[in-house]
Amino acid sequence: MSLTPPVREEYEIPLAPLPGLALERRFSLPQRIWQQAWIRKGVILVLLALLWEAIGRWQNNDLLLPTFGQTAQAFFEGLATGELLNKTWLSLQVLLKAYVLGIVAAFVLTTLAVSTQFGRDLLSTLTSMFNPLPAIALLPIALLWFGLGQGSLIFVLVHSVLWALAVNTYAGFLGVSDTLRMAGRNYGLTGLSFVLQVLVPAALPSILAGLRIGWAFAWRTLIAAELVFGATSGKGGLGWYIFQNRNELYTDKVFAGLAMVIIIGLLVENLVFNTLERATVKRWGMQR
């Protein structure tokens, strides 16, 4: 005896029209202004500046904590004399060289890893060994190998960028679907062309995350390294500017140097990485 499931009768429920209901929500002018992200972030920065000014006035000790106004004055004086800009440019030159070298090295390692078994074992072994190792811990060895110059800084900065970017890029490559891989193979793509035309676009969100992390690690490591051993090749960067003014007890200039570190980070994040995201992964619908 076979049992058949009951069949539910189909029916239709007519919906009453909703006349006069607005299909779109209208925002007032203050609401539209508040929807701008740069307005909200600007308000946060203003609140932090006011809090800093209040704490500085309450502390009433310029040596320990100058007020926001004193720091801003030292910052603009450093810009006017060109000293702060010169120190910043020296640091950025070293950072950009190391950042490009780290990107190239990470791309070579991850391309080898997705192409051969030996490359996968090599990348896995190297990242397990060196990724947990702080870059600043390699500074004494770098000083022995390369001396007091840009070579030492570039060595530790490449270490900062390489492993974070390689791990994120390889994770992104592994997350590419088999459908995209087979589509690339059907078009006859192999080797480097397969990586560039299939894997890189599909894994771009992970690659951008790795670039962000690598940049942050490198920027922090550079300032810390300059604070440790100061000038390179007779020229000091932004970290040396902070260290030197700390020794001379110009606390307002120390905070001005720290403010420049923060400003560079904000500019790179908002003008470089966010712009790149909007032009690629967000435009392609790969990220909200």
Rosetta blueprint (number, residue, H / E / L):
1 M L
2 S L
3 L L
4 T L
5 P L
6 P L
7 V L
8 R L
9 E L
10 E L
11 Y L
12 E L
13 I L
14 P L
15 L L
16 A L
17 P L
18 L L
19 P L
20 G L
21 L L
22 A L
23 L L
24 E L
25 R L
26 R L
27 F L
28 S L
29 L H
30 P H
31 Q H
32 R H
33 I H
34 W H
35 Q L
36 Q L
37 A H
38 W H
39 I H
40 R H
41 K H
42 G H
43 V H
44 I H
45 L H
46 V H
47 L H
48 L H
49 A H
50 L H
51 L H
52 W H
53 E H
54 A H
55 I H
56 G H
57 R H
58 W H
59 Q H
60 N L
61 N L
62 D L
63 L L
64 L L
65 L L
66 P L
67 T L
68 F H
69 G H
70 Q H
71 T H
72 A H
73 Q H
74 A H
75 F H
76 F H
77 E H
78 G H
79 L H
80 A H
81 T H
82 G L
83 E H
84 L H
85 L H
86 N H
87 K H
88 T H
89 W H
90 L H
91 S H
92 L H
93 Q H
94 V H
95 L H
96 L H
97 K H
98 A H
99 Y H
100 V H
101 L H
102 G H
103 I H
104 V H
105 A H
106 A H
107 F H
108 V H
109 L H
110 T H
111 T H
112 L H
113 A H
114 V H
115 S H
116 T L
117 Q H
118 F H
119 G H
120 R H
121 D H
122 L H
123 L H
124 S H
125 T H
126 L H
127 T H
128 S H
129 M H
130 F H
131 N L
132 P L
133 L L
134 P L
135 A H
136 I H
137 A H
138 L H
139 L H
140 P H
141 I H
142 A H
143 L H
144 L H
145 W H
146 F H
147 G L
148 L L
149 G L
150 Q H
151 G H
152 S H
153 L H
154 I H
155 F H
156 V H
157 L H
158 V H
159 H H
160 S H
161 V H
162 L H
163 W H
164 A H
165 L H
166 A H
167 V H
168 N H
169 T H
170 Y H
171 A H
172 G H
173 F H
174 L H
175 G L
176 V L
177 S L
178 D H
179 T H
180 L H
181 R H
182 M H
183 A H
184 G H
185 R H
186 N H
187 Y L
188 G L
189 L L
190 T L
191 G H
192 L H
193 S H
194 F H
195 V H
196 L H
197 Q H
198 V H
199 L H
200 V H
201 P H
202 A H
203 A L
204 L H
205 P H
206 S H
207 I H
208 L H
209 A H
210 G H
211 L H
212 R H
213 I H
214 G H
215 W H
216 A H
217 F H
218 A H
219 W H
220 R H
221 T H
222 L H
223 I H
224 A H
225 A H
226 E H
227 L H
228 V H
229 F H
230 G L
231 A L
232 T E
233 S L
234 G L
235 K E
236 G L
237 G L
238 L H
239 G H
240 W H
241 Y H
242 I H
243 F H
244 Q H
245 N H
246 R H
247 N H
248 E L
249 L L
250 Y L
251 T H
252 D H
253 K H
254 V H
255 F H
256 A H
257 G H
258 L H
259 A H
260 M H
261 V H
262 I H
263 I H
264 I H
265 G H
266 L H
267 L H
268 V H
269 E H
270 N H
271 L H
272 V H
273 F H
274 N H
275 T H
276 L H
277 E H
278 R H
279 A H
280 T L
281 V L
282 K L
283 R L
284 W L
285 G L
286 M L
287 Q L
288 R L
